[in-house]
Amino acid sequence: MPNFKDPSYFFQLPTNTAFDVIYKPGDHTPVSGIYRCVSCGFEIVSTHEHPLPPTMACTNHSLKWKNHHGLVRWKLVAAAIHATP
């Protein structure tokens, strides 16, 4: 779960459907941000248009990751909003 100190830097976006989609390993990242595996909870950062990690099994996430395992599917949990100066 993303952690933060100052909540003024974050906005809740309850109507943004990008947070509702489940992505497969290797899918292109639609929105830069933090993605969480819906099977085991492992989190990664991925940037727009880059592929999500291709691993198909939760046991491949990390040798230190000791959580329940299943089929890897990614879900956006925190989006990076890019602003131009």
C-alpha positions in Angstrom: 0.0 0.0 0.0 1.4 3.4 -0.9 2.5 5.4 2.2 2.5 9.2 2.5 3.2 11.9 5.0 1.3 14.9 3.6 -2.2 14.2 2.3 -2.3 17.6 0.6 -0.3 16.0 -2.3 -3.0 13.4 -3.0 -6.4 13.6 -4.6 -9.1 10.9 -4.4 -10.5 10.1 -7.9 -13.5 7.9 -7.2 -14.9 8.2 -10.8 -11.6 7.4 -12.6 -12.2 4.0 -14.2 -8.4 3.4 -14.7 -8.4 2.2 -11.1 -11.0 -0.5 -11.9 -9.2 -2.3 -14.8 -7.2 -5.5 -14.1 -4.1 -5.8 -16.3 -2.1 -8.9 -17.4 1.7 -9.2 -17.2 3.3 -7.5 -20.2 0.3 -5.2 -20.9 1.4 -1.7 -21.7 1.0 0.7 -18.7 -1.9 3.1 -19.4 -1.2 5.4 -16.5 2.1 5.9 -14.7 1.9 4.9 -11.1 1.9 2.2 -8.5 0.4 -1.2 -9.5 -0.5 -3.9 -7.1 -0.8 -7.6 -7.8 -4.4 -8.6 -7.0 -3.3 -12.1 -6.0 -0.5 -11.5 -3.5 -0.3 -7.7 -2.9 3.2 -7.1 -4.3 3.5 -3.6 -5.6 5.6 -2.2 -8.5 6.0 1.2 -10.2 5.4 1.4 -13.9 5.5 4.3 -16.4 3.1 5.1 -19.2 3.5 2.9 -22.3 6.1 0.7 -20.7 5.1 -3.0 -20.2 4.0 -4.2 -16.8 6.3 -6.9 -15.4 6.0 -10.1 -17.4 6.2 -12.5 -14.5 3.3 -14.9 -14.5 3.6 -16.3 -11.0 3.6 -14.5 -7.7 6.6 -16.6 -6.5 8.7 -14.8 -9.1 8.1 -11.3 -7.7 10.8 -11.4 -5.1 12.7 -14.0 -3.1 11.8 -12.0 0.0 8.1 -11.8 -0.8 6.2 -14.2 1.5 2.5 -13.8 0.8 -0.2 -15.9 -0.8 0.4 -16.8 -4.4 -1.7 -17.0 -7.5 -2.0 -15.8 -11.1 -0.3 -12.4 -11.5 -2.7 -9.6 -12.4 -2.0 -5.9 -11.9 -4.3 -3.1 -10.7 -3.6 0.6 -10.5 -3.6 1.8 -6.9 -1.9 5.2 -7.1 -1.6 7.3 -10.3 1.1 9.8 -11.1 -0.3 13.0 -12.5 2.1 14.8 -14.8 1.9 18.6 -15.0 3.8 20.7 -17.5 5.4 24.0 -16.3 
